[in-house]
Amino acid sequence: MKHVFLLAGLLALCGASPVQAADVALDDYLRRAEFNDIQLSPTGEYLAMTVPLEGATAVAVLRTSTLELVGNFRPPRNNHANSVDWVSDNRLLIGLAEKWGALDAPRPTGELYAMDANGKRGDLLVGYRARPDEPGLVSGRVVEPVAAFLADPRLGDERNVLISLWPFANDTSARLERMDVITGRRVLVSRSPVQRATFTTDNGGVLRFARGAAEDNVNKLYYRQDDGGWTLLNDEGISQRIERPIGFSADNQLAYLVVEQARGPDAVVSWNPRSGERHIVLQDTVVDPTYIIHQPGTRVPVGVQFVGAAPRSAFFDEQSPTARIQHMLEKAFPGQVVSLLSATADNARILVKVGSGRNPGDWFLFNTATREAAFLTARHRWFDRDGGASVRPVSLAARDGLPLHGYLTVPAESDGRGLPMVVIPHGGPFGEFDEGGFERDNQLLAAAGYAVLQVNFRGSGNYGRAHTQAGAKQWGRAMQDDVTDATRWAIAEGIADPQRICIYGASYGAYSAMMGAAREPALYRCAAGYVGVYDLPMMFKRGDIQDRTSGLNYLRDWLGDPAGLAAVSPVNLAASIKVPVLLGAGREDQRAPVQHTERMEAALKQAGVPVEAVYYPREGHGLYGDASQRDYYTRLLAFLARSLGGATAAPAATGKGKAP
């Protein structure tokens, strides 16, 4: 019955009517999740859910006991609720972001919208679109060109939060201010010694850290003394590492930092501000601390989750109550990632998420008194958690000896031998990584009969600073070699049929797909690129990265001198590609402007390479529209089938090919 209320409420929010789910494989795979994330209110009375719509992300507030919709907020198209925080028992603070396409990274607009649980008293409190006080109202609200972000919800304070503000002028430092969540009135707390700063407070709400970077993108960390003075704690330009504060011990005596290491993965380090003593508290031998575990109902860090070959959690004190709850739930859900999310103020109930490569996410309410976890809802209820493709970790060595890690998705009921395979380099590329969780595209391709190989090539995150830095200025070079080496490893292991391998990716992954086909014409049977970048010098002239000095510096630091990038641009290597190509792009793409795809298509045609290109007029960096997605994935499966022999999308009227 709860699911009836949930589905009906969310359909009402979307402006749609309940309909019978289409009995077609593609529809079930492309169907949007009913929600992205959930936050439990301090009393436990409400759940705040972010809801993906066509071109926007809304917020729905549900009553926990019935999952009935009680309030909602829907931003305009291409605007998204990027963060949602309960700042009192009844009031939410929502941070907005823009995304010009489903694959685009959310770019926070710096706007903070507040509303009550029932959707009333909604107001844009700060941001470039905020309005001044109405005549007759004196709240002290100031409207100025700034970007604002929640820094500290000040748990227990029903009226005020701490927010960081970045003035739009690049030469001014960030500020920390106290803001009234009803009126928007703000009071200055402190100015930061560094630009684009994020602030960290201790458990008493006292400002302690500012971490940021100027236009040179060199990270600096400052500590604020009791007298309000700032001390430089770390300068990346000198130490060659980034240090990131994650909170304080319950007694505020120790600060915890995630610290990059010269070798190996990042470590969690305790630091005593008074004595200066440092100690490594937690460190894995392979992967970074991926997620921070907090004591439920507080902002006190107590452990971390490591996401690698097998997900595991580790705690500062393995006998603590939080550690015992975590490990108990991990035993109850073997092989899955268990995440303790928000909790009630009295710590009586904890919201728990459980997921895996086969499971897109199930949410439970854990009762700390009875030690029982009651199922609440699921992100994709229509997916069979047991019938999907399996996802398993893989490891290999690159040609220069660098250890590489990744994941292999194998179709259900397959022995994993001699399979047609699709190699998918991830997007980003720097700092991003595949973590073996549920991915819709991988499950869809596996249902069509393909193994899917993902490798965290050099430049990827989660394996330490050295692994990421090894990718600097290696587009089309060593980064591409890693993808090639992983493909050949899969052949040598007997996993992939060497005559039936295609390479496919989006954004940077699309670049890598074209470079793979150009550099290894005998290895792949086809290549597909989706919202890709193919002309590297163009990245310095078009797109949303180069429109600011820090962005240009980023491109120079990580890609290199634009004068030398033509040699590793697929648009100039089309004649080396000997296999069919599929290209897809959105004409409103701001991250990878459509001219990349147009030039790639023209170059392939001139070289006599079979190419199919499809352009979507109202789409950006990834497809939002249902019709656009159906068209693209129908084309993709048909394209792959011609080279690899897998299944195609079943026509909507046939009722065949149900998704797992």
ZAMARGU-4260 file (C-alpha; in steps of 0.2 Angstrom, whole numbers, plus 5000, padded with zeros to 4 digits):
<rodrens>
0) 5000/5000/5000 | 5014/5012/5004 | 5020/5010/4986 | 5003/5015/4979 | 5004/5032/4989
5) 5022/5035/4984 | 5019/5032/4965 | 5003/5042/4965 | 5011/5056/4974 | 5026/5057/4963
10) 5015/5056/4947 | 5005/5070/4954 | 5021/5080/4956 | 5026/5076/4938 | 5009/5082/4931
15) 5005/5064/4924 | 4992/5051/4927 | 4995/5034/4933 | 4997/5022/4918 | 5001/5004/4916
20) 5019/5001/4914 | 5025/4997/4897 | 5029/4978/4895 | 5044/4982/4884 | 5062/4979/4889
25) 5068/4996/4883 | 5055/5006/4892 | 5059/4997/4909 | 5077/5001/4907 | 5075/5019/4902
30) 5061/5023/4914 | 5067/5036/4927 | 5069/5031/4945 | 5055/5036/4956 | 5067/5046/4967
35) 5086/5049/4968 | 5089/5051/4987 | 5080/5053/5003 | 5082/5063/5019 | 5073/5059/5035
40) 5067/5073/5045 | 5074/5076/5063 | 5057/5070/5071 | 5056/5056/5058 | 5038/5062/5053
45) 5044/5066/5035 | 5055/5060/5021 | 5062/5073/5008 | 5065/5065/4992 | 5073/5071/4976
50) 5063/5066/4961 | 5070/5066/4943 | 5059/5073/4930 | 5061/5076/4912 | 5074/5090/4912
55) 5073/5095/4931 | 5075/5087/4948 | 5061/5091/4960 | 5058/5089/4979 | 5044/5079/4986
60) 5040/5078/5005 | 5031/5062/5010 | 5024/5057/5027 | 5035/5043/5033 | 5021/5032/5040
65) 5010/5032/5024 | 5022/5039/5010 | 5008/5051/5005 | 5014/5067/4997 | 5012/5082/5008
70) 5023/5095/5000 | 5034/5098/4985 | 5045/5110/4975 | 5048/5109/4957 | 5062/5121/4949
75) 5061/5126/4930 | 5069/5116/4916 | 5087/5112/4917 | 5087/5117/4936 | 5089/5104/4949
80) 5088/5101/4968 | 5106/5097/4970 | 5106/5097/4989 | 5092/5095/5002 | 5094/5097/5021
85) 5082/5097/5035 | 5087/5113/5045 | 5073/5111/5058 | 5059/5099/5062 | 5048/5106/5048
90) 5059/5117/5037 | 5070/5112/5022 | 5084/5121/5013 | 5087/5116/4995 | 5102/5120/4985
95) 5099/5123/4966 | 5110/5118/4952 | 5109/5118/4933 | 5112/5103/4921 | 5111/5105/4902
100) 5108/5087/4899 | 5107/5071/4909 | 5125/5067/4910 | 5131/5084/4913 | 5139/5087/4930
105) 5127/5098/4941 | 5134/5116/4942 | 5127/5124/4958 | 5120/5141/4954 | 5123/5146/4972
110) 5104/5148/4976 | 5096/5142/4992 | 5077/5139/4992 | 5068/5136/5009 | 5051/5129/5012
115) 5041/5120/5025 | 5037/5102/5024 | 5020/5105/5017 | 5027/5116/5003 | 5021/5132/5011
120) 5032/5148/5015 | 5043/5144/5000 | 5056/5157/4996 | 5072/5159/4987 | 5082/5166/5001
125) 5099/5170/4992 | 5106/5169/4975 | 5106/5179/4959 | 5087/5177/4956 | 5082/5181/4974
130) 5070/5196/4976 | 5072/5210/4988 | 5060/5212/5003 | 5043/5216/4998 | 5037/5233/5003
135) 5032/5234/5021 | 5043/5220/5026 | 5059/5223/5035 | 5069/5206/5036 | 5086/5213/5033
140) 5088/5202/5017 | 5102/5208/5005 | 5101/5204/4987 | 5118/5203/4979 | 5127/5193/4965
145) 5134/5179/4976 | 5133/5160/4976 | 5128/5152/4992 | 5130/5135/5000 | 5125/5127/5016
150) 5141/5125/5027 | 5133/5120/5044 | 5114/5116/5047 | 5117/5121/5066 | 5107/5106/5072
155) 5096/5111/5087 | 5095/5129/5080 | 5077/5130/5073 | 5080/5147/5064 | 5098/5149/5058
160) 5111/5140/5048 | 5128/5144/5042 | 5131/5147/5024 | 5147/5150/5013 | 5146/5164/5000
165) 5156/5166/4984 | 5155/5184/4977 | 5154/5183/4958 | 5169/5194/4957 | 5184/5182/4955
170) 5196/5193/4965 | 5186/5193/4982 | 5187/5180/4995 | 5173/5169/5001 | 5163/5173/5017
175) 5154/5163/5030 | 5137/5170/5036 | 5123/5166/5048 | 5107/5166/5039 | 5089/5166/5045
180) 5080/5152/5036 | 5063/5161/5037 | 5068/5178/5032 | 5084/5176/5023 | 5093/5189/5034
185) 5112/5186/5035 | 5125/5191/5047 | 5144/5190/5043 | 5154/5178/5054 | 5170/5178/5045
190) 5179/5181/5029 | 5190/5167/5021 | 5209/5169/5018 | 5207/5160/5001 | 5195/5161/4986
195) 5181/5148/4982 | 5182/5142/5000 | 5172/5128/5008 | 5170/5130/5027 | 5171/5117/5041
200) 5164/5120/5058 | 5167/5110/5074 | 5153/5102/5084 | 5149/5118/5093 | 5146/5127/5076
205) 5163/5137/5078 | 5172/5140/5061 | 5188/5131/5060 | 5193/5127/5042 | 5193/5135/5026
210) 5199/5126/5010 | 5199/5133/4993 | 5209/5139/4978 | 5212/5154/4968 | 5212/5154/4949
215) 5228/5144/4948 | 5218/5129/4956 | 5231/5126/4969 | 5222/5120/4984 | 5225/5128/5001
220) 5219/5123/5019 | 5218/5136/5033 | 5214/5133/5051 | 5205/5147/5062 | 5212/5149/5079
225) 5201/5154/5094 | 5206/5172/5092 | 5199/5172/5074 | 5216/5172/5066 | 5220/5161/5051
230) 5235/5149/5050 | 5240/5140/5034 | 5239/5122/5037 | 5243/5115/5020 | 5248/5122/5003
235) 5246/5110/4988 | 5259/5119/4979 | 5272/5115/4992 | 5266/5099/5000 | 5260/5091/4983
240) 5245/5085/4991 | 5227/5090/4996 | 5221/5089/5013 | 5202/5089/5016 | 5194/5091/5033
245) 5179/5080/5037 | 5174/5085/5054 | 5179/5084/5073 | 5178/5071/5086 | 5163/5072/5098
250) 5173/5081/5111 | 5181/5093/5098 | 5199/5088/5103 | 5204/5081/5087 | 5200/5086/5069
255) 5199/5073/5055 | 5207/5075/5038 | 5207/5065/5022 | 5225/5067/5016 | 5233/5062/5000
260) 5249/5052/5001 | 5264/5052/4990 | 5261/5034/4987 | 5246/5023/4988 | 5228/5029/4992
265) 5222/5043/5003 | 5222/5041/5022 | 5211/5047/5036 | 5222/5057/5048 | 5218/5064/5065
270) 5226/5081/5069 | 5227/5089/5086 | 5226/5108/5084 | 5234/5111/5100 | 5249/5099/5099
275) 5250/5098/5081 | 5251/5079/5082 | 5245/5069/5067 | 5241/5050/5066 | 5235/5040/5052
280) 5218/5033/5058 | 5212/5023/5043 | 5220/5018/5026 | 5216/5005/5013 | 5230/4997/5003
285) 5221/5000/4986 | 5207/5013/4987 | 5204/5029/4995 | 5191/5032/5009 | 5176/5033/4997
290) 5162/5038/5009 | 5162/5046/5026 | 5152/5037/5040 | 5145/5049/5053 | 5138/5045/5070
295) 5119/5045/5066 | 5110/5061/5069 | 5126/5071/5071 | 5140/5078/5060 | 5154/5068/5069
300) 5164/5057/5058 | 5167/5039/5065 | 5172/5029/5050 | 5173/5027/5031 | 5168/5015/5017
305) 5180/5009/5005 | 5174/5004/4988 | 5185/4993/4979 | 5185/4974/4974 | 5174/4971/4989
310) 5165/4986/4998 | 5170/4987/5016 | 5168/4999/5031 | 5181/5003/5044 | 5179/5013/5060
315) 5190/5023/5072 | 5183/5013/5086 | 5176/4996/5080 | 5167/4993/5096 | 5157/5009/5094
320) 5138/5008/5093 | 5138/5014/5075 | 5151/5001/5070 | 5141/4988/5078 | 5125/4993/5068
325) 5135/4995/5052 | 5143/4977/5053 | 5126/4969/5059 | 5117/4976/5044 | 5132/4971/5032
330) 5129/4953/5038 | 5111/4955/5035 | 5114/4961/5017 | 5129/4951/5011 | 5138/4957/4996
335) 5129/4974/4996 | 5135/4991/5001 | 5125/4997/5016 | 5125/5016/5020 | 5119/5024/5036
340) 5110/5040/5030 | 5101/5052/5040 | 5093/5049/5057 | 5081/5056/5069 | 5087/5068/5082
345) 5085/5055/5096 | 5094/5042/5086 | 5079/5031/5087 | 5078/5028/5069 | 5091/5028/5055
350) 5088/5028/5036 | 5098/5015/5028 | 5101/5012/5010 | 5107/4995/5002 | 5113/4993/4985
355) 5124/4983/4973 | 5128/4981/4955 | 5112/4972/4953 | 5102/4982/4965 | 5099/5000/4961
360) 5094/5004/4979 | 5082/4999/4993 | 5079/5010/5008 | 5075/5004/5025 | 5071/5012/5042
365) 5081/5004/5056 | 5075/5004/5074 | 5090/5006/5085 | 5080/4999/5100 | 5073/4983/5092
370) 5087/4981/5080 | 5075/4978/5066 | 5076/4985/5048 | 5059/4988/5040 | 5058/4990/5021
375) 5053/5007/5016 | 5054/5009/4997 | 5065/5005/4982 | 5072/5017/4969 | 5068/5005/4954
380) 5055/4993/4960 | 5053/4985/4943 | 5070/4978/4943 | 5073/4960/4949 | 5087/4961/4961
385) 5091/4943/4958 | 5089/4941/4939 | 5100/4955/4933 | 5118/4954/4926 | 5132/4951/4939
390) 5145/4963/4942 | 5162/4958/4948 | 5179/4966/4951 | 5194/4964/4939 | 5212/4969/4941
395) 5227/4969/4929 | 5243/4977/4926 | 5246/4990/4912 | 5260/4988/4900 | 5271/4999/4911
400) 5267/4990/4927 | 5254/5002/4934 | 5240/4992/4943 | 5223/4994/4936 | 5206/4990/4943
405) 5189/4989/4936 | 5173/4979/4934 | 5165/4966/4922 | 5147/4965/4920 | 5141/4948/4914
410) 5124/4943/4907 | 5113/4933/4918 | 5115/4914/4916 | 5131/4916/4906 | 5147/4906/4910
415) 5157/4922/4906 | 5167/4914/4892 | 5169/4920/4874 | 5156/4933/4875 | 5153/4948/4864
420) 5159/4963/4874 | 5157/4982/4875 | 5171/4992/4883 | 5165/5007/4891 | 5178/5020/4897
425) 5170/5032/4910 | 5168/5050/4908 | 5176/5065/4917 | 5189/5059/4916 | 5200/5065/4930
430) 5195/5061/4948 | 5179/5051/4941 | 5179/5032/4943 | 5168/5017/4941 | 5164/5009/4957
435) 5154/4993/4953 | 5137/4999/4958 | 5121/4998/4948 | 5122/5006/4931 | 5107/5006/4919
440) 5117/5006/4903 | 5127/4991/4909 | 5112/4981/4913 | 5104/4985/4897 | 5119/4980/4887
445) 5120/4964/4897 | 5102/4960/4893 | 5106/4962/4875 | 5119/4948/4877 | 5135/4958/4880
450) 5149/4958/4893 | 5153/4975/4899 | 5171/4980/4903 | 5175/4996/4913 | 5193/5000/4919
455) 5198/5014/4930 | 5213/5020/4919 | 5226/5032/4925 | 5218/5049/4929 | 5203/5041/4938
460) 5200/5044/4956 | 5199/5033/4971 | 5216/5025/4969 | 5227/5039/4977 | 5234/5055/4970
465) 5248/5047/4960 | 5236/5037/4950 | 5226/5052/4946 | 5241/5063/4942 | 5248/5049/4931
470) 5234/5054/4919 | 5239/5072/4917 | 5242/5077/4899 | 5239/5059/4894 | 5223/5060/4884
475) 5225/5048/4869 | 5242/5042/4876 | 5244/5032/4892 | 5226/5034/4897 | 5221/5026/4881
480) 5234/5012/4882 | 5226/5007/4899 | 5209/5004/4890 | 5218/4994/4876 | 5227/4984/4889
485) 5211/4980/4898 | 5203/4975/4882 | 5217/4963/4878 | 5217/4956/4896 | 5199/4951/4894
490) 5203/4942/4877 | 5218/4933/4886 | 5207/4928/4900 | 5194/4920/4888 | 5181/4932/4893
495) 5179/4941/4877 | 5177/4934/4859 | 5191/4944/4850 | 5181/4945/4834 | 5166/4953/4843
500) 5172/4968/4854 | 5165/4986/4852 | 5171/5002/4862 | 5158/5014/4867 | 5157/5029/4879
505) 5150/5046/4883 | 5159/5063/4885 | 5177/5059/4888 | 5172/5041/4886 | 5166/5045/4868
510) 5183/5053/4865 | 5192/5037/4871 | 5180/5026/4860 | 5186/5036/4844 | 5204/5036/4850
515) 5203/5017/4853 | 5196/5014/4836 | 5209/5025/4828 | 5224/5018/4837 | 5219/5000/4837
520) 5210/4997/4821 | 5211/4978/4822 | 5205/4977/4840 | 5187/4984/4839 | 5173/4980/4827
525) 5164/4996/4830 | 5164/5012/4840 | 5151/5023/4847 | 5152/5040/4855 | 5139/5050/4864
530) 5140/5068/4868 | 5158/5067/4865 | 5173/5079/4863 | 5184/5075/4848 | 5194/5091/4844
535) 5204/5095/4859 | 5211/5112/4854 | 5192/5117/4852 | 5190/5114/4871 | 5200/5129/4874
540) 5188/5140/4863 | 5171/5132/4865 | 5161/5125/4880 | 5158/5129/4898 | 5175/5125/4905
545) 5186/5138/4896 | 5174/5153/4900 | 5184/5157/4916 | 5202/5158/4920 | 5202/5144/4932
550) 5195/5133/4919 | 5208/5137/4906 | 5221/5134/4919 | 5213/5117/4922 | 5213/5113/4904
555) 5232/5117/4902 | 5237/5108/4918 | 5227/5092/4913 | 5226/5091/4894 | 5242/5101/4890
560) 5247/5115/4877 | 5233/5116/4864 | 5246/5118/4851 | 5251/5100/4853 | 5234/5092/4855
565) 5229/5091/4837 | 5239/5075/4836 | 5228/5066/4848 | 5211/5073/4842 | 5200/5060/4834
570) 5194/5073/4821 | 5212/5072/4813 | 5213/5053/4814 | 5197/5048/4805 | 5207/5040/4791
575) 5214/5027/4804 | 5197/5022/4809 | 5192/5006/4799 | 5176/5001/4808 | 5158/5008/4808
580) 5154/5022/4820 | 5139/5029/4829 | 5138/5047/4835 | 5125/5055/4846 | 5124/5073/4852
585) 5112/5086/4859 | 5112/5103/4850 | 5111/5112/4867 | 5126/5104/4874 | 5137/5116/4884
590) 5150/5104/4890 | 5154/5096/4873 | 5147/5108/4860 | 5138/5100/4845 | 5152/5106/4834
595) 5163/5092/4840 | 5151/5079/4834 | 5148/5088/4818 | 5167/5089/4814 | 5169/5071/4818
600) 5155/5066/4807 | 5162/5076/4793 | 5179/5069/4795 | 5173/5051/4795 | 5163/5054/4779
605) 5178/5062/4770 | 5188/5046/4775 | 5175/5034/4769 | 5171/5027/4786 | 5153/5021/4788
610) 5145/5033/4801 | 5128/5036/4808 | 5125/5052/4817 | 5110/5058/4826 | 5107/5075/4834
615) 5093/5080/4846 | 5088/5098/4845 | 5082/5101/4863 | 5095/5090/4872 | 5111/5094/4881
620) 5125/5084/4888 | 5115/5068/4889 | 5096/5065/4885 | 5082/5070/4896 | 5067/5067/4884
625) 5059/5050/4885 | 5057/5050/4866 | 5075/5055/4863 | 5081/5041/4875 | 5071/5028/4866
630) 5077/5033/4849 | 5095/5034/4854 | 5095/5017/4863 | 5086/5009/4849 | 5099/5015/4837
635) 5113/5010/4849 | 5107/4992/4851 | 5104/4990/4832 | 5121/4997/4829 | 5130/4985/4841
640) 5119/4971/4834 | 5126/4973/4817 | 5144/4971/4822 | 5142/4960/4838 | 5126/4950/4835
645) 5117/4955/4851 | 5099/4958/4853 | 5089/4974/4847 | 5076/4984/4856 | 5059/4975/4855
650) 5045/4986/4847 | 5034/4993/4860 | 5019/4984/4853 | 5026/4966/4854 | 5027/4965/4873
655) 5043/4955/4871 | 5060/4956/4880 | 5055/4961/4897 | 5069/4969/4908 | 5074/4960/4923
</rodrens>
